[in-house]
Amino acid sequence: PSASSGLQDKVGLITGATGGVGRVLTPMFVRAGAKVVLVSRHHDRLEDLAAMNGIPDTHCLLKDADLTDPGQSRDLVAEVISCFGRLDVVVNLIGSYARGKIASTTDDVWREQLEANLFSVFHVLREAVPHMTDGGVIINSGNSEPVEGRGGQLAYAVSKAGVHTLTRSLALELKP
């Protein structure tokens, strides 16, 4: 995003903000004039990210949250609206990766991948969408490999394919 990207005075929620893509997007949003809500399970990393990019407190909200918990997603979006009065952009970068073939994928790994990669995105969007203005933007992170399938990463592939389907279905649901 650049200053001419239309982000001036917009509010962007970035989940998984301390990961590689989040560390790149955050300063881009700030330079474009957006206020940012940065979310991660690691508050110390959020503080480092904000300090490293010189983001003023008035333009930033740092939240450590477990977005697999629907209550924390609800509280997060409520706090965004309380602090900034609006929500314009949601960037879901949150996720987890686990390798494993079907015979070695435990129920716990299966559940963790679905919760981290799919349920968390669903929880955030369910809370955020009713507050987003016309012209709001949703970006859900994924890659194309899970849609095609790939051996040795069953739970991850299924969870990310779910994010792709969620994204396509939500686009149709929200289409004017």
ABEGO torsion letter per residue (X at the ends): XBAAAGABGBBBBBBGAABAAAAAAAAAAAAAGBBBBBBBABAAAAAAAAAAAGBBAAABBBBBBBAABAAAAAAAAAAAAAAAGBBABBBBABEBBBBEBAAABBAAAAAAAAAAAAAAAAAAAAAAAAABBBGBBBBBBBBAAAAAEBBGAAAAAAAAAAAAAAAAAAAAAABX
